[in-house]
Amino acid sequence: MKFPRYWAKVESDLTVHNPGTGAPMKFSCWGWSDVSRPEAEEKGRGRAKAVEEKLRQGQRPDRYLYGDQPMREEVQEEWKNAEGAVYAAVTLNAYGCQVLNTTNIMFVDVDLPEASKSLAQSLKRLFGGAPSPSQGDRERPAMEKIEAMVQMDPKCGVRVYRTRAGLRYLLTHSHAKPSDQATLKAMEVLGADPLYVKLCRMQECFRARLTPKPWRCGVSALNVRYPWAEKRVEQMVRNWCDSYRRKADRYATCALVNHLGSTNMDAEIARVVEYHDRLTKAGSGLELA
């Protein structure tokens, strides 16, 4: 799990030109460290130099830096196992949601195609044509995949949740490593977003959003990024979080659909299940957001 304690933003000496306007501008790179801020600054300088070299060669930085940087998220809570190693952490993501990150407890989110709302389909329904696919119809292909996986192994257990955009699976019978080929293949087969799969591998953890997306609650997304530049900015973030949570309390993030297969789970997984279901309001019956 990669959430560095120290961050430093380093500005390059090289002047580049805005691709839209042609105006000269400076660019900066973030460095990070679990040891100290000076080490983070040194890494930032090294990354800035690497970007400068690529720019001089006519290459775009995002072509080689994608996935190189850990996530800039505030760690709000950490859970440690009996050996003292962190196996779960709650973070605040870029737009203000709380996210549960786990090193070895597998979450998979699967987005489903939205039901068509075209004028043609609306007219077909009006004059007796075929209706748009129901929620169950859209979920069925994905559910068949997860049900087949559970049937292959009598020890397998999976909690299935409905989200605003699709389904979420939580593996409950065993631990999994996000970088293992078997894990990556399983997520691919189940239909996980390829970017989520890549993020799990690079970040060395699984992720599950605990709180609703702000704009679905009538709240603008958080507009500043961690680390906070100063105390005043941090206080502004805290005030935003208080306002957002009051609105978010009226919504659930996911809803429990079923627990397939074995219900046996160890203490770490049981704690994750209880916390996840409580924070997401999975049994509340509230509108999903």
C-alpha positions as CSV (number, residue, x, y, z in Angstrom):
1,M,0.0,0.0,0.0
2,K,1.6,3.3,-1.1
3,F,0.5,6.4,0.8
4,P,3.8,8.3,1.6
5,R,4.1,10.4,4.7
6,Y,6.0,13.2,3.1
7,W,5.4,15.1,-0.1
8,A,7.3,18.0,-1.8
9,K,6.5,20.0,-4.9
10,V,9.6,20.9,-6.9
11,E,9.5,23.5,-9.8
12,S,11.6,22.9,-12.9
13,D,14.1,25.4,-14.2
14,L,13.0,24.6,-17.7
15,T,10.4,26.9,-19.4
16,V,7.9,25.2,-21.6
17,H,5.1,26.5,-23.8
18,N,1.4,26.0,-23.2
19,P,0.2,23.7,-26.0
20,G,-3.1,25.7,-26.3
21,T,-1.9,29.3,-26.1
22,G,1.8,29.0,-26.8
23,A,2.5,31.1,-23.6
24,P,5.7,30.3,-21.7
25,M,5.2,28.6,-18.4
26,K,7.0,26.6,-15.7
27,F,6.1,23.1,-14.6
28,S,6.6,21.2,-11.3
29,C,6.8,17.6,-10.2
30,W,5.9,16.0,-6.9
31,G,8.3,13.9,-4.9
32,W,7.5,11.7,-2.0
33,S,9.1,9.7,0.9
34,D,8.2,7.7,4.0
35,V,11.5,8.9,5.6
36,S,11.6,12.7,5.4
37,R,10.6,15.9,3.5
38,P,14.2,16.4,2.2
39,E,14.1,13.0,0.7
40,A,10.8,13.8,-0.9
41,E,12.3,17.0,-2.3
42,E,15.2,15.1,-3.8
43,K,12.9,12.7,-5.5
44,G,10.9,15.6,-6.8
45,R,14.1,17.2,-8.3
46,G,14.9,13.9,-9.9
47,R,11.5,13.5,-11.5
48,A,11.6,17.1,-12.7
49,K,15.0,16.4,-14.4
50,A,13.5,13.3,-16.0
51,V,10.6,15.3,-17.4
52,E,13.0,18.0,-18.7
53,E,15.0,15.4,-20.6
54,K,11.9,13.8,-22.1
55,L,10.6,17.3,-23.2
56,R,13.9,18.1,-24.8
57,Q,13.5,14.8,-26.8
58,G,10.1,15.9,-27.9
59,Q,8.2,13.3,-25.8
60,R,5.1,14.0,-23.7
61,P,5.6,13.4,-19.9
62,D,2.4,11.6,-19.4
63,R,3.5,8.8,-21.7
64,Y,6.1,7.6,-19.3
65,L,5.1,9.0,-15.9
66,Y,1.6,7.4,-15.8
67,G,1.3,5.2,-12.8
68,D,4.7,6.2,-11.5
69,Q,3.3,8.4,-8.7
70,P,1.6,7.1,-5.5
71,M,-1.8,8.5,-4.7
72,R,-1.8,11.9,-3.0
73,E,-4.5,11.1,-0.4
74,E,-4.7,11.9,3.3
75,V,-4.6,8.8,5.5
76,Q,-7.3,9.2,8.1
77,E,-7.1,5.8,9.8
78,E,-4.9,2.7,9.7
79,W,-5.5,-0.9,10.8
80,K,-2.6,-3.2,11.7
81,N,-2.5,-7.0,12.0
82,A,-1.0,-9.0,14.9
83,E,2.5,-8.6,13.4
84,G,2.1,-4.8,13.3
85,A,1.8,-4.5,9.5
86,V,-0.9,-2.2,8.1
87,Y,-3.5,-4.2,6.2
88,A,-6.2,-1.5,5.8
89,A,-6.3,2.3,5.6
90,V,-9.1,4.9,5.2
91,T,-8.1,7.8,2.9
92,L,-9.7,10.9,1.6
93,N,-9.6,10.8,-2.2
94,A,-9.2,13.7,-4.7
95,Y,-12.9,14.7,-4.8
96,G,-13.6,14.3,-1.1
97,C,-14.9,10.7,-0.6
98,Q,-13.6,8.3,2.0
99,V,-12.0,5.2,0.5
100,L,-11.1,1.9,2.2
101,N,-7.8,0.5,1.0
102,T,-6.8,-3.1,1.8
103,T,-3.5,-4.8,1.1
104,N,-5.0,-8.4,0.9
105,I,-8.8,-8.2,1.1
106,M,-10.2,-8.2,-2.4
107,F,-12.8,-5.7,-3.6
108,V,-13.9,-5.6,-7.3
109,D,-16.1,-3.0,-8.7
110,V,-17.8,-3.8,-12.0
111,D,-19.5,-1.0,-14.0
112,L,-22.6,-2.1,-16.0
113,P,-23.9,-0.5,-19.2
114,E,-26.6,2.1,-18.5
115,A,-30.1,1.4,-19.8
116,S,-30.7,3.3,-23.0
117,K,-32.9,6.4,-22.7
118,S,-33.0,7.2,-26.4
119,L,-36.1,8.8,-28.0
120,A,-36.5,5.7,-30.3
121,Q,-36.7,3.4,-27.3
122,S,-39.1,5.6,-25.5
123,L,-41.4,5.6,-28.5
124,K,-41.1,1.8,-28.7
125,R,-42.2,1.4,-25.1
126,L,-45.0,3.9,-25.6
127,F,-46.4,1.9,-28.5
128,G,-45.9,-1.6,-27.0
129,G,-42.4,-2.3,-28.2
130,A,-39.6,-4.0,-26.1
131,P,-38.9,-2.3,-22.8
132,S,-35.5,-1.1,-21.8
133,P,-33.4,-3.7,-19.9
134,S,-34.3,-3.8,-16.2
135,Q,-31.7,-3.6,-13.5
136,G,-31.8,-7.4,-13.1
137,D,-31.3,-7.9,-16.9
138,R,-28.2,-5.6,-16.9
139,E,-26.8,-7.4,-13.8
140,R,-27.4,-10.9,-15.0
141,P,-24.3,-11.4,-17.2
142,A,-22.0,-10.1,-14.4
143,M,-23.9,-12.2,-11.8
144,E,-23.5,-15.3,-13.8
145,K,-19.7,-14.9,-13.8
146,I,-19.4,-14.4,-10.1
147,E,-21.8,-17.3,-9.4
148,A,-19.8,-19.6,-11.6
149,M,-16.6,-18.6,-9.7
150,V,-18.2,-19.5,-6.4
151,Q,-19.6,-22.8,-7.7
152,M,-16.1,-23.9,-8.8
153,D,-14.8,-23.8,-5.2
154,P,-16.9,-24.9,-2.2
155,K,-14.7,-22.8,0.2
156,C,-15.3,-19.6,-1.8
157,G,-17.4,-16.8,-0.3
158,V,-18.3,-13.5,-1.9
159,R,-20.5,-10.6,-0.8
160,V,-22.3,-9.0,-3.7
161,Y,-23.4,-5.3,-3.5
162,R,-25.3,-3.1,-5.9
163,T,-23.7,0.3,-6.6
164,R,-25.0,3.3,-8.5
165,A,-23.1,2.2,-11.6
166,G,-23.0,-1.6,-11.3
167,L,-21.9,-4.2,-8.8
168,R,-19.2,-4.6,-6.1
169,Y,-17.7,-7.9,-4.9
170,L,-16.0,-8.5,-1.6
171,L,-14.1,-11.8,-1.3
172,T,-14.6,-13.2,2.2
173,H,-13.1,-16.7,2.4
174,S,-9.4,-15.9,1.8
175,H,-6.8,-13.2,1.3
176,A,-5.5,-12.1,-2.1
177,K,-2.5,-10.1,-3.3
178,P,-3.4,-7.3,-5.8
179,S,-0.2,-7.9,-7.7
180,D,-0.5,-11.6,-8.2
181,Q,-1.3,-12.8,-11.7
182,A,-4.1,-15.0,-10.5
183,T,-5.7,-12.0,-8.8
184,L,-5.3,-9.7,-11.8
185,K,-6.7,-12.4,-14.1
186,A,-9.7,-13.0,-11.8
187,M,-10.5,-9.2,-11.8
188,E,-10.3,-9.1,-15.6
189,V,-12.6,-12.1,-16.0
190,L,-15.1,-10.6,-13.6
191,G,-15.2,-7.4,-15.7
192,A,-13.3,-5.0,-13.5
193,D,-12.4,-1.6,-15.0
194,P,-8.9,-2.1,-16.5
195,L,-7.8,1.2,-14.9
196,Y,-8.9,-0.1,-11.5
197,V,-6.9,-3.3,-12.1
198,K,-3.8,-1.3,-13.0
199,L,-4.3,1.0,-10.0
200,C,-4.5,-2.0,-7.7
201,R,-1.3,-3.4,-9.1
202,M,0.6,-0.1,-8.9
203,Q,-0.7,1.0,-5.6
204,E,-0.4,-2.6,-4.1
205,C,-3.9,-2.5,-2.6
206,F,-7.6,-2.9,-3.4
207,R,-9.9,0.1,-3.0
208,A,-13.6,0.6,-2.2
209,R,-15.3,4.0,-2.0
210,L,-17.2,4.2,1.3
211,T,-19.1,7.5,0.9
212,P,-21.3,8.8,-2.0
213,K,-19.8,10.9,-4.8
214,P,-20.4,14.6,-3.8
215,W,-22.1,15.7,-7.0
216,R,-24.7,12.9,-6.6
217,C,-25.6,14.5,-3.3
218,G,-25.9,18.0,-4.7
219,V,-22.4,19.1,-3.5
220,S,-19.5,20.3,-5.6
221,A,-16.4,18.1,-5.4
222,L,-13.5,19.0,-3.2
223,N,-11.3,21.4,-5.2
224,V,-8.0,21.3,-3.4
225,R,-5.5,18.4,-3.4
226,Y,-3.5,16.8,-0.5
227,P,-1.1,17.7,0.9
228,W,-2.7,20.9,2.2
229,A,-0.6,23.9,1.5
230,E,-1.2,25.6,4.9
231,K,-3.5,25.4,8.0
232,R,-6.0,27.7,6.4
233,V,-6.5,25.3,3.5
234,E,-6.7,22.4,5.8
235,Q,-9.5,24.1,7.8
236,M,-11.3,24.8,4.6
237,V,-11.2,21.1,3.7
238,R,-12.5,20.2,7.2
239,N,-15.4,22.6,6.7
240,W,-16.2,21.2,3.3
241,C,-16.1,17.6,4.7
242,D,-18.6,18.6,7.5
243,S,-21.0,20.1,4.9
244,Y,-20.6,17.2,2.5
245,R,-21.3,14.5,5.2
246,R,-24.5,16.2,6.3
247,K,-25.8,15.9,2.7
248,A,-24.3,12.4,2.1
249,D,-26.1,11.0,5.2
250,R,-29.2,10.8,3.1
251,Y,-27.6,8.3,0.6
252,A,-26.0,4.9,0.6
253,T,-22.9,4.0,-1.5
254,C,-23.9,0.4,-2.1
255,A,-26.6,-2.1,-1.1
256,L,-26.0,-5.7,-0.1
257,V,-27.6,-8.1,-2.7
258,N,-26.4,-11.5,-1.5
259,H,-23.6,-13.4,0.2
260,L,-22.7,-16.3,-2.2
261,G,-21.0,-19.5,-1.0
262,S,-19.2,-19.8,2.3
263,T,-19.8,-17.3,5.1
264,N,-16.7,-18.2,7.0
265,M,-14.2,-15.4,7.4
266,D,-11.2,-14.6,9.6
267,A,-11.1,-11.6,12.0
268,E,-9.4,-9.2,9.6
269,I,-11.9,-9.8,6.8
270,A,-14.9,-9.7,9.3
271,R,-13.7,-6.3,10.5
272,V,-13.5,-5.0,7.0
273,V,-17.0,-6.4,6.1
274,E,-18.5,-4.8,9.2
275,Y,-16.8,-1.4,8.7
276,H,-17.5,-1.4,4.9
277,D,-21.2,-2.2,5.4
278,R,-21.7,0.4,8.2
279,L,-19.9,3.2,6.3
280,T,-21.6,2.5,3.0
281,K,-25.0,2.0,4.6
282,A,-25.3,-1.2,2.7
283,G,-28.4,-2.4,4.6
284,S,-30.2,1.0,4.8
285,G,-32.3,0.9,1.8
286,L,-31.4,4.5,1.0
287,E,-30.9,5.8,-2.5
288,L,-27.5,5.0,-4.0
289,A,-25.1,7.8,-4.8
